[in-house]
């Protein structure tokens, strides 16, 4: 069961993608992945031996890294603003 409800997903896509229907936006995809990564990280803080979730987390982090790299090559300004909004790269 996903922790992201339909309303939460729509809110993320509206905030970062422009509308609820713009699910293909790179910024919206990165924001949704960040939300999932934060949720799984919280789960792993209490369940340290859950290795399958740890593997899933590493896959999501790699996917987000590739999308961020693509965005930085295509539109550096959007990349920097998204990093600032999401609180990445401290």
C-alpha positions in Angstrom: 0.0 0.0 0.0 1.4 3.3 -1.0 1.6 6.1 1.6 0.8 8.7 -1.1 -2.9 9.2 -1.5 -4.5 10.5 -4.7 -4.9 14.0 -3.1 -1.3 14.1 -2.0 -0.1 13.1 -5.4 -2.3 15.7 -7.1 -1.0 18.3 -4.7 2.6 17.5 -5.5 1.9 17.5 -9.3 0.0 20.8 -9.0 2.8 22.4 -7.0 5.8 21.3 -9.0 4.3 20.3 -12.4 1.8 23.2 -13.0 -1.4 21.1 -12.9 -2.7 17.8 -11.5 -2.6 16.2 -15.0 1.1 17.1 -15.7 2.5 13.9 -14.2 5.3 13.8 -16.8 7.0 16.9 -15.7 10.6 16.3 -14.5 10.2 18.6 -11.5 7.0 16.8 -10.5 8.6 13.4 -10.8 11.6 14.4 -8.7 9.2 15.8 -6.1 7.2 12.6 -5.9 10.4 10.5 -5.7 11.6 12.8 -2.9 8.4 12.2 -1.0 8.7 8.5 -1.3 12.4 8.6 -0.4 11.6 10.5 2.8 8.9 8.1 3.7 11.1 5.0 3.3 13.9 6.7 5.1 11.6 7.2 8.1 10.6 3.6 8.0 14.2 2.4 7.9 15.1 4.5 11.0 12.8 2.3 13.1 13.4 -1.0 11.1 17.1 -1.2 10.6 17.2 -4.8 9.3 14.6 -4.3 6.6 17.0 -4.9 3.7 14.5 -5.2 1.0 13.2 -1.7 1.7 16.8 -0.5 1.8 17.4 -1.9 -1.7 14.2 -0.2 -2.9 15.4 3.1 -1.3 18.7 2.8 -3.2 16.9 2.3 -6.5 14.7 5.4 -5.9 17.7 7.5 -4.9 19.5 6.4 -8.1 16.4 7.2 -10.2 16.1 10.7 -8.6 19.8 11.3 -9.2 19.5 10.5 -12.9 16.4 12.8 -13.2 18.2 15.6 -11.4 21.2 15.2 -13.7 19.0 15.4 -16.7 17.3 18.5 -15.4 20.6 20.2 -14.7 21.7 19.6 -18.3 18.5 20.8 -19.8 17.5 23.8 -17.6 20.0 24.9 -14.9 17.7 27.5 -13.5 14.9 25.1 -12.9 17.3 22.6 -11.4 18.6 25.2 -8.9 15.1 26.4 -7.9 13.9 22.8 -7.5 16.9 21.9 -5.2 16.1 25.0 -3.1 12.3 24.1 -2.9 12.9 20.5 -1.9 15.7 21.2 0.5 18.3 18.9 -1.2 22.0 19.4 -1.4 22.6 20.9 2.0 
